[in-house]
Amino acid sequence: MLTDSAWHIVKWLWFTVFVVYLIVQVLAIRRLAGEHKRSSYRVLAVMLVVITIQGSIERIFENRAANRISILAVGALAAGAIAVLARLIRGQRRAETDAGKGTTEVQIRSMNLS
């Protein structure tokens, strides 16, 4: 297992990842719409359950090793959640861009037929 001095570095690294996740989650909630927004809420729900489990592990086992492993697991899941939310935001932008292009083509065709 990690020494105590190395653990503090790892703990703060994972804490930073979790803070980035929270920022991306807020951006996703504000920018997404429709099915993409519902998916971002699902990611939030999963993260809340995971954080609750992590807190429970800390209180139930009262073991430093178990607590450290649970913190690492939450950090890894937060990193995965960042990737999922980034993909949702990117997918929403592509859908908006594709919808905008389709509207323009329809308008151009209408003008040519007139």
Residue pairs with C-beta under 8 A, 6 or more apart in sequence:
1 65
1 68
2 10
2 68
7 68
10 72
11 68
11 71
13 75
14 71
14 72
14 74
14 75
14 78
15 75
17 75
17 78
17 79
17 82
18 74
18 75
18 78
20 78
20 82
21 47
21 78
21 79
21 81
21 82
21 85
24 81
24 82
24 85
24 86
24 89
25 40
25 43
25 44
25 47
25 81
25 85
27 85
27 89
28 36
28 37
28 40
28 43
28 85
28 88
28 89
29 37
29 40
29 41
29 44
31 89
31 92
32 39
32 40
32 88
32 89
32 92
33 92
36 88
36 89
36 91
36 92
36 95
39 84
39 88
40 85
40 88
43 81
43 84
43 85
46 77
46 81
47 77
47 78
47 81
50 73
50 74
50 77
51 74
53 70
54 70
54 71
54 73
54 74
57 66
57 67
57 70
58 66
58 67
58 70
61 67
